[in-house]
Amino acid sequence: IAFRVLIYLTLAESWNLLAGSVGLVSLGTSCFVGLGAYVAFGLLNNIDAPLPLVLVGCALAGGALAAFVSPALFRLRGLYFTVGTLALAELLRLIMVNVSAFGGAMGIFMQKDPPPLPELYHYALSVALIASLAITACARTRVSVILRAVRDDEDAAAQMGVRSYRVKLGAFVLASALVAMAGGVQATKLGAIEPYGMFGLQWSIDV
């Protein structure tokens, strides 16, 4: 129960950074959960990387994808942005289903036994602490004022000299990296992943 609470705490902190602080209401949580899961299995199965390095790889992959899709997504505002993130998650799910290199609809199995649950709990706790510290830093510094300015009126903030695109990009990359790390820990616990579960809309709804 504690493991699951920590995973959802990380996801909720990340979602709140986007929706609560910047006003970017996203339904793309499942996109980055799934991405983190597949990156984790790729690193574990192919190069037998240690789990801390795997989680760093998940964070880098999540941040990189967020930065890559930002120019297109940030052209959308309000409900259109929300629908765009939902479409992104569905696109990745379809790619995983139809590309055999990713295991297709059957998914991927971990080639070795997952770490014991107490060890995974500590990894989940570490990721949750990282997320909480990052969000706390954003909430208790000058950054919080900039984030709220973009949330309340992006055009007015731009007139006052705030570079709204960079602000949204930074928040989106940070939140996506944290979600991907949580997805990597969750996938490692399961020992097997498939696209319908890891990219399922339920992740976004639950958060």
Disulfide bonds with the S-S distance in Angstrom:
none
